Amino acid sequence: MRAWHAAFRRHLEQDQRTAVEATREMRLDARRRVEALQRTQRALQDRADRSVQESHAILHARPARAMLVHRNEWLRTKLSVGLQIEGLEVLGEFADGADGLGSAIAEQPDLLVVEDRLPSVSGLELVRQAQHYLPRALVAAQVEDERGIAPMLEAGARAVFSRRVPPALLAQQIAGHLRNAAAEPLLLT
């Protein structure tokens, strides 16, 4: 597009220089070329605008995307099924904090669910890193007990839940919190 605009400017400058010395017929021919270039430019701009609008529509039509980082395979599976029932697309499930963080940075999910006691990278550190690398993601964290709630909220989690919350209820609550874009943190104990 930039190359086309540069060529367009060169043609205009050249046509303006030659128009001063040219005959009437040459000036008319130069004017027609300029008008053709201007129509081409409008067509390119219109197509670019349509392309941006189509891309915007595609991005907003896709389902919300989630990633799960938890050591317990049973919980990951149940939560994944629950989130899919709620209309979310689950991009991946990981048992290790480092794997989950790397994939989350690459995929940029809308929802990241983590456990506080992960190998390699702890849940707390994963939440901190997510704030930096996934600023738009809703980060939900599972904690062992009430003592873990405040550190997770301070690290940037917008939903914190205890191990007593069943996966089906958790999926409903987190999906609702994500859809409503609630400013207040979600606490489930």
HELIX and SHEET records of a PDB file:
HELIX    1   1 ARG A    2  GLU A   21  1                                  20    
HELIX    2   2 ARG A   24  ALA A   61  1                                  38    
HELIX    3   3 GLU A   73  ILE A   85  1                                  13    
HELIX    4   4 GLY A   97  GLU A  107  1                                  11    
HELIX    5   5 GLY A  123  TYR A  133  1                                  11    
HELIX    6   6 GLU A  146  GLY A  148  5                                   3    
HELIX    7   7 ILE A  149  ALA A  155  1                                   7    
HELIX    8   8 PRO A  167  ASN A  180  1                                  14    
SHEET    1   A 6 GLU A  89  PHE A  94  0                                        
SHEET    2   A 6 ARG A  65  VAL A  69  1                                        
SHEET    3   A 6 LEU A 111  GLU A 115  1                                        
SHEET    4   A 6 LEU A 138  VAL A 143  1                                        
SHEET    5   A 6 ALA A 159  SER A 162  1                                        
SHEET    6   A 6 LEU A 186  LEU A 188  1                                        
END                                                                             
